[in-house]
Amino acid sequence: GRLIAGRLNRGVAVVVPYTNEAASTAISNTVTETAFSTGYTIPANSLEPGQLIRIKWQGIATATNATDTLAIKVYIGGLSGTLLFTHAATDVADNNVFSGEYTLVVRTIGSSGTVVGYGTGKSIAAAEGTATYKDDILASTTLDTTASKAIAVSAQWSVASAGNSVRLDVLTVELA
């Protein structure tokens, strides 16, 4: 990933601190929930009240085995942090895609800082125009802004098979 200079959006500076330059390493042959190699960490003490954190992601199941299912999750604070969004376990086929976006609003900062949020995601679907959309909200939740927070997207297969492979093609994190 790389740092992209800020730009003006309706008078508000928007900084895109991260956009991946290449697809992640594939996650394959495991049933363990695994974070994609593509990710961004928000530095400690860098968030302010009223700040927005926008996360966008898109990936593809490049190879699939039989009726094995795939679940995708998005977190702030890494896999042990706050779960923001879940693409439910779905029986996937080769080239099925998933995507989504999530917006967090920083309400307060500090070791007991708080955020609220909302997001939408497109289910894993084979053909364009056939996706199912899911919406989600995050009620006021504690977020320690004095510690760095990893933005992580994960995958979990139902069966460990070398025939199962998924990668994350796009991840962007915007701070406004």
N, C-alpha and C positions, 0 to 999 in steps of 0.2 A: 504494500500500500504506500501511498504518498500523501504528503500534506498539500492541500490545494489552497491557494490564497482565498481570502474572504471575498464575498460579493455582496452587493446591496440588494435587499428584497423588501420593497415598500418601506424604505427608510431604516430597516433593521439589518445590521451586519449578520450575514450568514457565513459561517465557516464550515467547510467540508473537511474535517480533519482526516477523514479516511475514505478512500475508495480503492478497492482491490484492483491491481493491475493484471492479475492472472487468476484463473480458477484455482480453487483449493485442491489440496491433495484429496483423492477419493477415499471414502470410508467404505470398507468392504470386509466381508468375512468375519463379522463380530456381532454379538447381540448386546454388547456394552454400549450405553449411550456415550457418544464421542463428539467432542466439539470439532468443527471443521478447522483446518489450519489457517483459514482466513478469519481475522478478527481484529478488533481495535480496543485499546484500553484508554478510558478517560482518565487523565491524570488526577491525582489526589488534589483536593483544595482548588479545583479549577471551575467548579460549577457555581452559579449565582442564582438567587431567587428570581423566578420568572423566566429562566432560561429554558429553551426547548431542546430536546434531544430527539432527533428523527433518525430512525433506523429503517433501512430498506434492504431486502434480501431476495434472491432468486437462485434456484438450483435445479438440478436435473438428476433423475435416476437413469444413469447411462446403461446399466445392465441389471436385469432382475431374474430371479429364480422362482419358478412355479407360482405359488400363491403367497409367498412371503410378504409381510407387511413392512411399511416404513413409516416412522413417526419423526417429525421435525419439530424442534423447539427453539425458542429465542429467549435469551436471558440478558439481564444486566447484573454484573457481579460474577460472571462465569457460571459454570454448571451448578455450583452450590449457592448461587445468588438468587435473585428474584426472577421467577418465570414470568415472562411477558406474554408469550403466545405459543400455542400448540397447534400444529397441523396433526390431527388425529392419525393413529396408525391406519394405513390404507394399503390394500392390495395393489401394488404398483406394477406397471408394465414398462418395458424399455422406452426411454425418452419421455416419461411422464415428468412434468415440471411442477414446482411449487414456488410461490412468491408471496410477499407481504410487505407491509410497512407499519411502523409503530411510532407514536409520538408520546414523549414523556414531558411533563411540565414540572420543573423543579419548584416546589413551594417554599421549602426552608432548607438551610444548609447546616452542616455540622455533623457531629457523630450520630445525632438522631434526626438528621434531615429527612425531608419527605418529598415524595413525587406522586403525581397522578398521571394516568395515561389512557390511551385508546389506540386501537389498531384494527387492521383488517388483513386477511390472508386469503390467497387463492389455494384451494385444495390441490392436491396432486391430481393432475388430469392429463389424459392422453392427447386430446385434440383441442385446438383453440376453439373458444366459444362453448366449451363443455364444463368449465370449472364451476365449483361450488364455492361461494364466498362465506367467510366466517368473520364476525366482528367480535371485539373483545374490549373490556374496560378494566382498568386497574384503579381501584379505590385508593385513597391516601395510604401510602406504604412507606415505611421507614427505609431510608437509603443513607448510609454513612458516606457523606461527601468528603470526609477527611482522608478516605482511603481510595486508591485507584479502583476503577470499576471496569472490568472486561465486558465488552459486548460479545456474546458468543451465540452462534447458531449451531445446533447439534443434530445428529441423526442417530436413529436406533432401529436396527433391523430386527425382525422377529426370529430370524434363523441365521446362523453363521454359515455363509456360503460364499465361495469365491465367485459365484455367479451374481452376487448382489454388489452393486457399486453405485454410489451417489456422490455428487460433488456440488459445491457451492460456487456458482458462477459470478454472482454479484453481491457485494455487501458495501453499503455506504452508510456513514454516520455523519449527520449534520448537527451542528450546535448553533443555535440562534438566540 
